[in-house]
Amino acid sequence: MTALTGAPPATPGPGPVPDVPRPPRHGGLASLVPAVATVALLLGWAVLPALFTGHDPLLGDTSRALHPPGTQSWFGTDQLGRDLYARVVHGSSLTLRATFLAVGVGLAGGGLLGLVSGFVGGRLDGVVMRCVDVVQAIPGLLLSMALIAVLGFGTVNVALAVGLGFVAVFARVTRAEVLRVSTSTYVEAAHAGGVRRSSGLVRHVLPNSAAPVLALAAVQFGQAVLAVSALSFLGFGAAPPAPEWGSLVAEGRDYLVTAWWLTTLPGLVVVATVLATHRISQALDPEARRRT
């Protein structure tokens, strides 16, 4: 009939558009809230440890040596009868203070180097980046140990050594962000409108370069916890009997078979800290969320 009447054949209408599944939003609030709560708890341990435990971290009872975790001692006791939970809580102060100092040194030193290098450019940029390449070619733990050999033992020196090892990482990321933002259209338009380069740096470049650098600081915070704990484990941190997370793990390595909690529970606290700060760093960097 269509051939006789000359009417065009009917074409089927567009069917329903299938729903395209959206990529997951990297865990969303379901993973961010526990991460923030974990970091808040750790900060509470470091600032007000007496609110979280009533035990003395240095006072032991040999009659209760190597008791497993229970209601009286949540993390058990060590070989001298000291409450392990109290030692972990009080040890967070030294470990986290060293971590904040390390990240602060890396952020301040590396941020300044990267800012000057990316803003000035030219030969200065080349010299700074070649020095950064040399530093990044050295393993971080080895570089920290070499710096400790010069600075000496102690928690502050450990923090400085770790922070100086972070300078190269912050310098490279800051330089890359400064170069990216400096070549943006709105920055070039501001310069064409008569805004001085120094004013443009403060008003446009720095604010729009901050998010990736802050996200890196959160990532490096977790790395600093690992580095500070590793150096404390090796005996470069505070002298005994002062509790640090790394030294607590080191003290329990001789009792792995009979008292697993001496190394496992402080180690889990370190792992939880690293995972929580890593999740927060992903929330601070929107570009990282879009890439994932």
C-alpha angles and dihedrals in degrees: 000000000000090000091054098046095040093231114147116251114265114255120211114253121244112285125226113296109244116239111255110217113239119230115256116268094236096268096310119208091334089076100025097059095055089046093053091044091052093051091046091052092049091049089050089053091052098045103035109016093160089068092061102041136022096197124103109242092211100042116088138186111210091200088067097044116148095003111166122241113291145136094294095046113023093196096029126240133287131235091283095048095255118149107256095202090055090050092050092048094048091040091059089072094062095039097047094042089054090047094051091048092050094050091044092053092048094045095047097043098038094040092053093047093047093046094051093042095050095040099046098034122172121084093343090059091050094049094047094048093048089053089049090052091053093049093047090052089066116080109253097233092048091050091049092050090051091051091048089054086060099038099038134232126309140090095273093049090048090053092049092048093050092045094051088052089056095053094087094052094050092044093055095046093044092049092050092051093046091052092047095050095040091061094049119120096243092052092050089047090052091052090048089052091059102267111147118241093243091052091047090051092055098038102038115008101047098046093047093046096050102082098066091043092051090048088052089050090056091049091047089050089065091045090050091053089054093045095046091046092048093051090045088050089055090052100255096116133070118340118253138298089033107102121237125165094244095046090049090058090047092052092054099048091091090058101048094125100042101030111026093168094069091073103019101057098046087044091054090052089055091048092049090051093052094047093047095050091046091054091048090050090056090052091051094054112061091184090061090053092052092048091052 
